Amino acid sequence: MPRLRSDMQFGEPSGAPGHAECRRATGPLDYVRQMASTGMFFFLGIVSSPVCWILWKSAGHRISAISGQKFNRWLFRLYLRWMRATGTLRLDAQGMEALSEMSGTIVISNHPALLDVLLLTSLLPPTACVMRANLLKNPAMSGCALLAGYVTNDSGPALVRQGIEKIRAGQNLLIFPEGTRTVSGAVNAFKEGFALIASRTGAPVQTILIEHPGRHLTKGVSLFSSAELPLRFTIRPGERFLPESGESAREFSLRLEAWFHCRLQNSDKGILFTPSLLPL
């Protein structure tokens, strides 16, 4: 299984390029490189998803969701290695190895860009994701999602019920409480699904922060627009929370929303960590 490695430390090591050195892909060769990475994503999905769908349809009851999640993690790591090799991605994921033994945990993160699910799934131990229901109609994604037992967000009660089942089975559950990519502010208003699941199961909630300088792959920006290369992401594990005694799901959700607001900022440069999180 390919191993995804961060290629820089948290902050910037000596001699590493800073945010200002990312450049816009205006040259034809740069844009070809960018589109090649986009095409590779759909190629891998179109090749693997039908195979996963056949396995799920014919032998799904004999294949554990954990096995499907491990396959997706391997596939996403393969794709991200391609992006790194072609110079379209720089990833700082220092500290994420501390979560490698995690189980029965709800993972929540802010959601600045399309790559967030791939990045987190590649870095976390096997994890069930909450995904948009319409992705089950996407031929490049549906088979892999079904085999991994992912949960859809089209129905609040069903999401909570399935999430509780995942947690009680010892699985991890990845949820983006914003519900969609960040539109304005540090984060969108949080939905309460994760808080309801935590309240009813007693599962801990592990927070993760994602910094993404730039606007490519964010909400409202075309996938085919010219990007600043390499795309840059810094991922940092945050604190772990439990609902307090007598705290409602709504109050718990608002508390964690405020926690994210204090640690992220939305500027003209993208979603960034607040200065208090930057190394001295």
C-alpha positions as CSV (number, residue, x, y, z in Angstrom):
1,M,0.0,0.0,0.0
2,P,1.5,3.4,-0.9
3,R,2.3,5.5,2.0
4,L,1.4,9.2,1.9
5,R,4.2,11.4,3.4
6,S,4.0,15.0,4.3
7,D,6.6,16.9,2.4
8,M,7.1,19.8,4.9
9,Q,6.8,20.5,8.5
10,F,4.0,22.5,10.2
11,G,4.7,26.1,9.4
12,E,7.6,26.2,6.9
13,P,11.0,24.6,7.3
14,S,14.1,26.5,6.3
15,G,14.3,26.9,2.6
16,A,10.7,25.8,1.8
17,P,8.7,28.0,-0.4
18,G,6.1,30.2,1.4
19,H,2.5,31.0,0.3
20,A,3.7,33.9,-1.8
21,E,5.8,31.6,-4.0
22,C,2.8,29.7,-5.3
23,R,2.2,30.8,-8.8
24,R,-0.8,30.9,-11.1
25,A,-0.8,28.2,-13.8
26,T,-1.0,30.6,-16.8
27,G,1.3,28.7,-19.1
28,P,-0.1,25.9,-21.3
29,L,2.1,23.2,-19.8
30,D,1.2,24.2,-16.2
31,Y,-2.5,24.0,-17.1
32,V,-2.0,20.7,-18.8
33,R,-0.4,19.4,-15.6
34,Q,-3.3,20.7,-13.6
35,M,-5.9,19.0,-15.9
36,A,-3.9,15.8,-16.0
37,S,-4.3,15.5,-12.2
38,T,-8.0,16.2,-12.5
39,G,-8.3,13.6,-15.3
40,M,-6.4,11.0,-13.2
41,F,-9.0,11.4,-10.4
42,F,-11.9,10.5,-12.8
43,F,-9.9,7.8,-14.5
44,L,-9.2,6.0,-11.2
45,G,-12.8,6.4,-10.2
46,I,-14.2,5.1,-13.4
47,V,-11.9,2.1,-13.4
48,S,-12.4,1.2,-9.7
49,S,-16.0,2.2,-8.9
50,P,-17.7,-0.3,-11.2
51,V,-15.5,-3.1,-9.7
52,C,-16.5,-2.1,-6.2
53,W,-20.2,-1.9,-7.2
54,I,-20.1,-5.4,-8.6
55,L,-18.4,-6.7,-5.4
56,W,-21.0,-4.8,-3.2
57,K,-23.9,-6.2,-5.3
58,S,-22.7,-9.8,-5.4
59,A,-20.8,-10.2,-2.2
60,G,-21.4,-7.1,-0.1
61,H,-22.6,-9.0,2.9
62,R,-19.3,-11.0,3.0
63,I,-17.1,-7.9,2.6
64,S,-16.8,-5.7,5.7
65,A,-17.2,-1.9,5.4
66,I,-13.8,-1.6,7.0
67,S,-12.3,-3.5,4.0
68,G,-14.0,-1.0,1.7
69,Q,-12.7,1.9,3.7
70,K,-9.2,0.5,3.5
71,F,-9.5,0.2,-0.2
72,N,-10.6,3.8,-0.6
73,R,-7.7,4.9,1.7
74,W,-5.3,3.0,-0.6
75,L,-6.9,4.5,-3.7
76,F,-6.8,8.1,-2.4
77,R,-3.2,7.7,-1.3
78,L,-2.3,6.5,-4.8
79,Y,-4.0,9.6,-6.3
80,L,-2.4,12.0,-3.9
81,R,1.0,10.5,-4.7
82,W,0.3,11.2,-8.3
83,M,-0.5,14.9,-7.5
84,R,2.7,15.2,-5.4
85,A,4.8,13.6,-8.2
86,T,3.4,16.0,-10.8
87,G,3.9,19.0,-8.5
88,T,0.3,19.9,-8.2
89,L,0.0,19.3,-4.4
90,R,2.0,20.2,-1.3
91,L,0.7,18.7,1.9
92,D,1.7,19.3,5.5
93,A,0.0,16.7,7.7
94,Q,2.3,16.8,10.7
95,G,0.7,15.3,13.8
96,M,-1.9,13.2,12.0
97,E,-0.1,10.0,12.8
98,A,-1.2,10.4,16.4
99,L,-4.7,9.4,15.2
100,S,-3.7,6.2,13.6
101,E,-5.1,3.9,16.3
102,M,-8.4,5.8,16.7
103,S,-11.7,3.9,16.7
104,G,-15.3,4.6,17.6
105,T,-14.6,8.3,17.2
106,I,-16.5,11.1,15.4
107,V,-14.1,13.2,13.3
108,I,-15.2,16.7,12.4
109,S,-13.3,19.2,10.2
110,N,-13.8,22.5,8.4
111,H,-14.4,22.1,4.7
112,P,-12.6,24.6,2.5
113,A,-12.1,22.6,-0.7
114,L,-13.1,19.6,-2.8
115,L,-9.9,17.6,-1.9
116,D,-10.7,17.6,1.9
117,V,-12.4,14.2,1.9
118,L,-9.6,12.6,-0.1
119,L,-6.9,14.1,2.1
120,L,-8.5,13.2,5.4
121,T,-9.5,9.7,4.3
122,S,-5.9,9.0,3.2
123,L,-4.5,10.2,6.5
124,L,-7.0,8.7,9.0
125,P,-7.5,5.0,10.0
126,P,-10.4,3.3,8.2
127,T,-13.3,5.7,8.5
128,A,-16.9,5.9,7.2
129,C,-17.6,9.3,5.6
130,V,-20.8,11.3,5.5
131,M,-21.4,12.2,1.8
132,R,-23.9,14.0,-0.4
133,A,-26.6,11.6,-1.5
134,N,-26.3,12.6,-5.2
135,L,-22.8,11.2,-5.3
136,L,-24.3,7.7,-5.3
137,K,-25.4,8.5,-8.8
138,N,-21.9,9.4,-9.9
139,P,-20.3,6.5,-11.8
140,A,-16.8,7.5,-10.6
141,M,-17.7,7.4,-6.9
142,S,-20.8,5.3,-6.1
143,G,-19.3,1.8,-6.1
144,C,-16.4,2.8,-3.8
145,A,-18.8,4.6,-1.4
146,L,-21.3,1.7,-1.2
147,L,-18.5,-0.9,-0.6
148,A,-17.1,1.3,2.2
149,G,-20.5,1.7,3.9
150,Y,-20.5,5.5,3.6
151,V,-23.5,7.5,5.1
152,T,-25.6,9.9,3.0
153,N,-26.7,13.3,4.3
154,D,-30.0,13.6,2.5
155,S,-32.1,12.7,5.6
156,G,-31.2,14.1,9.1
157,P,-32.8,11.2,11.1
158,A,-31.3,8.6,8.8
159,L,-27.9,10.2,9.1
160,V,-28.1,10.1,12.8
161,R,-29.4,6.5,13.0
162,Q,-26.7,5.2,10.6
163,G,-24.0,7.3,12.4
164,I,-25.0,5.7,15.7
165,E,-24.8,2.3,14.1
166,K,-21.3,3.0,12.8
167,I,-20.0,4.3,16.1
168,R,-21.5,1.4,18.1
169,A,-19.8,-1.0,15.6
170,G,-16.5,0.5,16.5
171,Q,-16.0,2.4,13.3
172,N,-14.9,6.0,13.0
173,L,-17.2,8.5,11.3
174,L,-16.0,11.6,9.3
175,I,-18.5,14.5,9.2
176,F,-18.2,18.0,7.8
177,P,-20.6,19.9,10.1
178,E,-20.8,22.8,7.6
179,G,-22.6,20.5,5.3
180,T,-20.9,22.0,2.2
181,R,-17.7,23.8,1.4
182,T,-17.1,27.0,3.3
183,V,-19.0,29.9,1.7
184,S,-18.3,32.9,4.0
185,G,-16.6,33.5,7.3
186,A,-14.2,31.0,8.9
187,V,-16.8,28.2,8.7
188,N,-20.5,27.9,7.7
189,A,-23.0,27.5,10.5
190,F,-22.7,24.0,11.9
191,K,-25.4,21.3,11.5
192,E,-26.2,19.3,14.6
193,G,-26.0,15.7,13.3
194,F,-22.5,15.0,14.7
195,A,-23.6,16.4,18.1
196,L,-26.7,14.2,18.2
197,I,-24.6,11.1,17.5
198,A,-22.1,12.1,20.1
199,S,-24.8,12.7,22.7
200,R,-26.5,9.4,22.1
201,T,-23.4,7.3,21.9
202,G,-20.9,9.0,24.2
203,A,-18.4,8.9,21.4
204,P,-15.6,11.5,21.5
205,V,-15.4,14.2,18.9
206,Q,-12.0,14.6,17.3
207,T,-11.5,18.0,15.6
208,I,-9.3,18.6,12.6
209,L,-8.3,21.9,11.1
210,I,-7.6,22.4,7.4
211,E,-5.7,25.4,6.0
212,H,-6.0,26.0,2.2
213,P,-4.4,29.2,0.8
214,G,-5.9,30.0,-2.5
215,R,-9.4,29.7,-4.0
216,H,-9.2,26.8,-6.4
217,L,-11.5,23.9,-5.5
218,T,-13.5,26.1,-3.2
219,K,-17.2,26.7,-3.4
220,G,-18.3,28.5,-6.6
221,V,-14.9,28.2,-8.3
222,S,-14.9,26.1,-11.5
223,L,-12.9,22.9,-11.4
224,F,-11.4,23.9,-14.8
225,S,-10.3,27.4,-13.7
226,S,-6.5,28.1,-13.7
227,A,-5.1,27.3,-10.3
228,E,-2.1,28.5,-8.2
229,L,0.3,25.6,-8.2
230,P,1.1,23.7,-6.2
231,L,-2.3,23.4,-4.4
232,R,-1.4,23.7,-0.7
233,F,-3.0,22.2,2.3
234,T,-2.0,22.1,6.0
235,I,-3.9,19.6,8.1
236,R,-3.6,19.7,11.9
237,P,-5.4,17.6,14.5
238,G,-7.2,19.6,17.1
239,E,-8.7,19.0,20.5
240,R,-11.0,16.1,21.4
241,F,-14.4,16.9,22.9
242,L,-17.2,15.3,24.8
243,P,-20.7,16.8,25.5
244,E,-20.8,18.2,28.9
245,S,-23.4,17.1,31.5
246,G,-26.8,18.7,30.7
247,E,-25.5,20.2,27.4
248,S,-27.9,19.8,24.5
249,A,-26.8,18.8,21.0
250,R,-27.5,22.3,19.8
251,E,-25.3,23.8,22.6
252,F,-22.5,21.3,21.9
253,S,-22.6,22.1,18.2
254,L,-22.4,25.8,18.9
255,R,-19.5,25.3,21.2
256,L,-17.5,23.5,18.6
257,E,-18.5,25.9,15.9
258,A,-17.1,28.7,18.1
259,W,-13.9,26.7,18.6
260,F,-13.4,26.5,14.9
261,H,-14.1,30.2,14.4
262,C,-11.4,31.1,16.9
263,R,-8.8,29.1,15.0
264,L,-9.6,29.8,11.4
265,Q,-10.0,33.0,9.2
266,N,-11.4,33.5,5.8
267,S,-9.2,36.1,3.9
268,D,-8.5,37.0,0.3
269,K,-5.8,34.4,0.5
270,G,-8.2,31.6,1.4
271,I,-9.0,29.7,4.6
272,L,-6.0,30.2,6.9
273,F,-5.1,29.4,10.5
274,T,-5.4,32.3,12.9
275,P,-2.0,33.9,13.9
276,S,-2.3,32.3,17.3
277,L,-1.8,28.8,15.7
278,L,1.3,29.7,13.7
279,P,4.7,28.7,15.2
280,L,6.7,31.3,16.9
